[in-house]
Amino acid sequence: MTRSRRLLVLAAAVLLLGGLAAALVLRSAARAEQTHAGDPTVAQGRVALGQQDRLAFLNGAGGPHRGALVSVPLQAPQTERTASGLTCQRFHAAAGTGVCLNSSPGALAQDNKAVIVDSDLRPLHSFPLAGTPSRARVAPSGHFAAWTVFVAGESYGAAFFSTRTTIVDTRTWAVEPDLEKFSLVVDGRPYASGDVNFWGVTFSKDDDTFYATLGTAGRTYLVKGSVSGRSVTTLAQNVECPSLSPDETRVVYKKRVLRGASLWREHVLDLRTLREQPLAEKRSVDDQALWLDDRTVAYALPAEGAPDTTDLWTVPADGSGTARLLAPAASSPTRLG
Amino acid sequence: MYLADRSAPAGAKTAPDGAPVRPPAIAPTVLALGAVSLITDVSSEMVTAVLPLYLVAGLGLSPLGFGALDGVYNGVGALVQLTGGHLADRVRNHKLIAGIGYGLSALCKPLLLLAHSLGPVGVVLALERTGKGLRTAPRDALISLSTPPESQGRAFGVHRAMDTTGALLGPLAAFFILNAAVGGYDAVFGVSACVAVLGVVVLMLFVPSGAAPGPAPEAATKRDGAKRGGAVGADPDGTDPGGAHSPRVSVREAAALLRLPRLRALALCAALLGLTTVSDAFLYLLLQDRTGIHEQWFPLLPLGTAAVFLLLAVPAGALADRIGRRTVFLAGHALLLAGYGLLLSAPHWPALPYLVLVLHGLFYAATDGVLPAAVGASVPAKLRATGLAVVGTGQALARFGCSLAFGAAWTMWGAGPALAAAAAGLCCCAAVAGFVLRPAAPDTEPDSATDPARLPRGTR
């Protein structure tokens, strides 16, 4: 092939591939604005954290309100969604305080932040995050918020992927940037190790006690911690992403069913007897579940056929019954009121 | 191609009258391969930049499991590199093997859209890594074979600078797309696939196919060098005139490579030093841990290293050609050691994080391209890819071992002592390397006995 011939082929390839790439971007951009037949309907409206008997979650349905915090009646969660102007990757709220983990594409790197909002979703305080948002929780009193982010090396070529969990006092804005600095007791003995990771905090009503996951030396533990005492103690093994029941007697959590595999089953652990009960959900759940009341938990599962959304499901917390769809194209459920 | 043009004064001043002091031009093949790497890196870094968010926000997965998987990939990747290198020498078609590697990686980008859980995503990434492993050695062999021995360092420097440029542009492109199309991960993966295919097209069009231990590419290099206009496409249809009738390369012959004292020394030193080179991810964590820089800067740290690497890869390579690759290679490790030292003492300087990143980038500039340049000068042409793969594999496995050991040390002793141990290890290994590589057999000298095609050019 002559040089000019090759340049011609190159130009053709650039045009063809460039056109294809542009088409892909445009299609994706158009889809972001589009709603599909059969999708839940969403309308702009007022969402406030104090509204009674409503359920809030992040809308995963395509269209202009994708990613927005929406609310629905608790008794009719599959009816029209009311969309707020707040977009998040993760959201949780309690007692009129919300935490929104937001990740937006910056110029050079992902711009991640945690925003604490008041009951009208007005931002009160914003904290930069070191990585990709993962879990978020607000204490029942609204006085504390916690979040977990993934801190990655510069590429998936880096042999390191760790978590960082932060607790904030929403009254004083005092920050515990990293739970790993807390004193740690494992199986009754003081413990220190460089590979300690915490994730998935859940708070008690007493404004001090919290539960979380501790990962170290290839194992995971349920830990009970004290914010004021800056300490955590292990309670049980193979517990991830605990969520404390409203009556504070149990936690629902994901239990790894096979060492090394990313397969989890939802279980409930009785905190007094430490007896565990598998739930009726048979699919692998990778979420920090939410108690809708003392008998029912809700969690997200990847949506069938739509790779980039999740659906919300519920299952009884005592192992009985079956899993039921709560809301399609939704994530990060939270009870309002 | 301004990088290559700008590199010219760094090598040696071009005399105004075009006198013989003019350094040899960068071979069109090197520029073509640099362009291929640049394009491919844009493609793969686009994916890398959005992957954690896609997994967590898009698929609702927790990517913690990746840490474990990653170790396996690295081991597999290193072994694949060895296979790729040897295969390329065996079939005497470096371009074919490199092309398969680039093609496999390109194929993986759209596959990511079909993988909806951690398992399949892991498999796709493993395939991507296999493609990368396959292409590394044949690509470096092509660079090495198309460049006269006395300017190997500069050629690799040009290639690495272009490669890093791609790595910096990739995230920019990805975030641009995500800004244009909210939640458009499919668009990012799709565009990434298009870009990767373009890389393969450039490879097919502008890179000659031969391992070519014959004189033809040399002549081509010279001719094109003289009329070089900075474009990548100045190469005639390069085939493999010399290789077609040369004897087949056997595994035994490849294994005999390790009897070459120079290669053995280089492989040993690369592995030894690799054993004490803390992985980038650990270094950035240490940097944040010990200097207390703000969280929001954390994702930008690798960009600092890359920018310094990008700017200094060509001058460092040219310097290595002039004063000796051993000197520059060892100096690079000394700079890394200085970086470790700074992190250990952690003085309260506001400039400390910048300084460490500059040292880290300098380390890459002084070693990443200089090592293959040194290897290229000590391995016969028909075993070039195998030789490069042997050293590369040794280094990769050693670095993987270092990651494991460093992780364990961090777990047991904490960050500071682990780093101190790594620094002590690096100090010892650098001393050993300095001794083993002592200039009894100068590495800048071409091994003309085994490599008749590489007759010295120029008068330097």
Boltz contact constraints between the chains, C-beta under 6 A:
constraints:
  - contact:
      token1: [A, 3]
      token2: [B, 233]
      max_distance: 6.0
  - contact:
      token1: [A, 6]
      token2: [B, 205]
      max_distance: 6.0
  - contact:
      token1: [A, 6]
      token2: [B, 233]
      max_distance: 6.0
  - contact:
      token1: [A, 7]
      token2: [B, 233]
      max_distance: 6.0
  - contact:
      token1: [A, 9]
      token2: [B, 205]
      max_distance: 6.0
  - contact:
      token1: [A, 10]
      token2: [B, 205]
      max_distance: 6.0
  - contact:
      token1: [A, 13]
      token2: [B, 201]
      max_distance: 6.0
  - contact:
      token1: [A, 17]
      token2: [B, 194]
      max_distance: 6.0
  - contact:
      token1: [A, 17]
      token2: [B, 197]
      max_distance: 6.0
  - contact:
      token1: [A, 17]
      token2: [B, 198]
      max_distance: 6.0
  - contact:
      token1: [A, 20]
      token2: [B, 194]
      max_distance: 6.0
  - contact:
      token1: [A, 21]
      token2: [B, 191]
      max_distance: 6.0
  - contact:
      token1: [A, 21]
      token2: [B, 194]
      max_distance: 6.0
  - contact:
      token1: [A, 24]
      token2: [B, 187]
      max_distance: 6.0
  - contact:
      token1: [A, 24]
      token2: [B, 190]
      max_distance: 6.0
  - contact:
      token1: [A, 24]
      token2: [B, 191]
      max_distance: 6.0
  - contact:
      token1: [A, 25]
      token2: [B, 177]
      max_distance: 6.0
  - contact:
      token1: [A, 25]
      token2: [B, 180]
      max_distance: 6.0
  - contact:
      token1: [A, 25]
      token2: [B, 181]
      max_distance: 6.0
  - contact:
      token1: [A, 25]
      token2: [B, 187]
      max_distance: 6.0
  - contact:
      token1: [A, 28]
      token2: [B, 181]
      max_distance: 6.0
  - contact:
      token1: [A, 28]
      token2: [B, 184]
      max_distance: 6.0
  - contact:
      token1: [A, 28]
      token2: [B, 186]
      max_distance: 6.0
  - contact:
      token1: [A, 28]
      token2: [B, 187]
      max_distance: 6.0
  - contact:
      token1: [A, 29]
      token2: [B, 180]
      max_distance: 6.0
  - contact:
      token1: [A, 29]
      token2: [B, 181]
      max_distance: 6.0
  - contact:
      token1: [A, 32]
      token2: [B, 181]
      max_distance: 6.0
  - contact:
      token1: [A, 32]
      token2: [B, 182]
      max_distance: 6.0
  - contact:
      token1: [A, 89]
      token2: [B, 57]
      max_distance: 6.0
  - contact:
      token1: [A, 103]
      token2: [B, 53]
      max_distance: 6.0
  - contact:
      token1: [A, 105]
      token2: [B, 175]
      max_distance: 6.0
  - contact:
      token1: [A, 105]
      token2: [B, 178]
      max_distance: 6.0
  - contact:
      token1: [A, 105]
      token2: [B, 179]
      max_distance: 6.0
  - contact:
      token1: [A, 109]
      token2: [B, 299]
      max_distance: 6.0
  - contact:
      token1: [A, 109]
      token2: [B, 300]
      max_distance: 6.0
  - contact:
      token1: [A, 128]
      token2: [B, 295]
      max_distance: 6.0
  - contact:
      token1: [A, 128]
      token2: [B, 296]
      max_distance: 6.0
  - contact:
      token1: [A, 130]
      token2: [B, 295]
      max_distance: 6.0
  - contact:
      token1: [A, 130]
      token2: [B, 298]
      max_distance: 6.0
  - contact:
      token1: [A, 132]
      token2: [B, 52]
      max_distance: 6.0
  - contact:
      token1: [A, 132]
      token2: [B, 53]
      max_distance: 6.0
  - contact:
      token1: [A, 132]
      token2: [B, 56]
      max_distance: 6.0
  - contact:
      token1: [A, 134]
      token2: [B, 56]
      max_distance: 6.0
  - contact:
      token1: [A, 150]
      token2: [B, 52]
      max_distance: 6.0
  - contact:
      token1: [A, 150]
      token2: [B, 63]
      max_distance: 6.0
  - contact:
      token1: [A, 152]
      token2: [B, 52]
      max_distance: 6.0
  - contact:
      token1: [A, 153]
      token2: [B, 281]
      max_distance: 6.0
  - contact:
      token1: [A, 154]
      token2: [B, 280]
      max_distance: 6.0
  - contact:
      token1: [A, 154]
      token2: [B, 302]
      max_distance: 6.0
  - contact:
      token1: [A, 155]
      token2: [B, 48]
      max_distance: 6.0
  - contact:
      token1: [A, 156]
      token2: [B, 48]
      max_distance: 6.0
  - contact:
      token1: [A, 158]
      token2: [B, 281]
      max_distance: 6.0
  - contact:
      token1: [A, 159]
      token2: [B, 70]
      max_distance: 6.0
  - contact:
      token1: [A, 159]
      token2: [B, 71]
      max_distance: 6.0
  - contact:
      token1: [A, 159]
      token2: [B, 279]
      max_distance: 6.0
  - contact:
      token1: [A, 159]
      token2: [B, 403]
      max_distance: 6.0
  - contact:
      token1: [A, 160]
      token2: [B, 281]
      max_distance: 6.0
  - contact:
      token1: [A, 161]
      token2: [B, 63]
      max_distance: 6.0
  - contact:
      token1: [A, 161]
      token2: [B, 64]
      max_distance: 6.0
  - contact:
      token1: [A, 161]
      token2: [B, 66]
      max_distance: 6.0
  - contact:
      token1: [A, 161]
      token2: [B, 67]
      max_distance: 6.0
  - contact:
      token1: [A, 193]
      token2: [B, 411]
      max_distance: 6.0
  - contact:
      token1: [A, 194]
      token2: [B, 410]
      max_distance: 6.0
  - contact:
      token1: [A, 194]
      token2: [B, 411]
      max_distance: 6.0
  - contact:
      token1: [A, 194]
      token2: [B, 414]
      max_distance: 6.0
  - contact:
      token1: [A, 195]
      token2: [B, 411]
      max_distance: 6.0
  - contact:
      token1: [A, 262]
      token2: [B, 65]
      max_distance: 6.0
  - contact:
      token1: [A, 262]
      token2: [B, 118]
      max_distance: 6.0
  - contact:
      token1: [A, 286]
      token2: [B, 61]
      max_distance: 6.0
  - contact:
      token1: [A, 286]
      token2: [B, 62]
      max_distance: 6.0
  - contact:
      token1: [A, 300]
      token2: [B, 60]
      max_distance: 6.0
  - contact:
      token1: [A, 302]
      token2: [B, 116]
      max_distance: 6.0
  - contact:
      token1: [A, 307]
      token2: [B, 116]
      max_distance: 6.0
  - contact:
      token1: [A, 308]
      token2: [B, 58]
      max_distance: 6.0
  - contact:
      token1: [A, 310]
      token2: [B, 60]
      max_distance: 6.0
